[in-house]
Amino acid sequence: MQRLQAFKYELMPTGEQQMRRFAGSCRFVFNGAVRGGADSPWWWR
């Protein structure tokens, strides 16, 4: 008989990691806005 086993983990980011994620999201939105120009938002294309 074969036994299957799984492990479940929850990752809790530290304060610095949360700030890095937030800064990365802001940079992504800013770069998209610069690329698309003021007339047409980049996410509509």
C-alpha positions in Angstrom: 0.0 0.0 0.0 1.3 3.4 -1.0 1.0 6.4 1.4 0.9 9.9 0.1 1.9 12.8 2.4 1.6 16.6 1.8 2.9 19.5 3.7 1.3 22.9 4.0 3.3 26.1 4.7 2.2 29.7 5.2 4.8 32.3 4.4 4.7 35.5 6.4 6.7 38.3 4.8 8.6 40.7 7.1 8.1 44.4 7.0 11.0 44.9 4.5 9.7 42.3 2.2 6.2 43.9 2.2 7.7 47.2 1.3 9.7 45.7 -1.5 6.6 44.1 -2.9 4.7 47.4 -2.7 7.5 49.3 -4.4 7.7 46.7 -7.2 3.9 47.1 -7.8 4.2 50.8 -7.9 7.1 50.6 -10.3 5.1 48.2 -12.6 2.2 50.7 -12.7 4.4 53.7 -13.3 6.4 52.0 -16.1 3.1 51.0 -17.8 1.8 54.5 -17.6 5.0 56.0 -19.0 4.9 53.4 -21.8 1.3 54.0 -22.7 1.3 57.8 -22.6 -1.3 60.1 -21.1 -4.0 59.6 -23.7 -4.4 55.8 -23.5 -3.8 53.7 -20.4 -1.5 50.8 -21.1 -4.0 48.2 -19.7 -6.6 49.1 -22.3 -4.5 47.8 -25.2 
